[in-house]
Amino acid sequence: MSGSNNTECGPPVSPSYPTPPPDTNDSSTGGYVQPQGTPPLEDAALDAVLQGMVVGVTNLPGQLVRPRWQPVPPSQPSPSTNWCAIGAIQRDPLDYPENRYQQGAAPDGSQDTILQLFQEELECLASFYGPNCNGIASQFRSAMYIRQNWETLEAQGIALKTFGSVTHVPELVNTQWLQRCDLPFTLRRVLQRTYPVRPIATVLPPTITYEP
């Protein structure tokens, strides 16, 4: 008997992956629909708003108010330099969203839409470093209770909810204490997304009537 293996091996099978739905989907096409228009502030854009908030009320230079996590972390300033790291560390959505039906809300008035309003709370942490970290943290908290300092945040749909306690957490780096104060605070915002829908009359098939 021959010892050869007669099993035939075909070409490798490529895995199949789902493809995103077309962005033209609406309630008349079926399938998944995607939001249209300008998305809410997220990621780097949200970091920029938080950074501007700290710069605006503490007078720290912009380059010394940094997002907490960066792809390429810059060199840490010297222990004698006052600076801040800030970022949102947790997001708590407030279920359920409000869906508002809007008739003829598309720019040309030809399409109805659903405006979804989703409230969420952002748990943020500002870490202040340097010899004046306590004073700057206190100034930041105090300044954010001034009405005028809310206006830029409110324009982005963001409001201050509450501040936590300032915690002194110095770090020992190369036998030298680096002064640091952490200040947690909570922001509340409304995320707005618009989904394409069509009037019921254009989605349903025409009604057929029979005469006797």
Sequence and secondary structure as in RCSB ss.txt:
>XXXX:A:sequence
MSGSNNTECGPPVSPSYPTPPPDTNDSSTGGYVQPQGTPPLEDAALDAVLQGMVVGVTNLPGQLVRPRWQPVPPS
QPSPSTNWCAIGAIQRDPLDYPENRYQQGAAPDGSQDTILQLFQEELECLASFYGPNCNGIASQFRSAMYIRQNW
ETLEAQGIALKTFGSVTHVPELVNTQWLQRCDLPFTLRRVLQRTYPVRPIATVLPPTITYEP
>XXXX:A:secstr
                      TT  TTT S    BSS    HHHHHHHHHHHHHHHH   GGGEEES  SS   
   TTS EEEEEEEEEEE S  EEEEETT STTS  EEEEEEEEEEEEEEEEEESTTHHHHHHHHHHHTTSGGGG
HHHHHTTEEEEEE   EE  EEETTEEE EEEEEEEEEEEEEEEEEE  HHHHS        
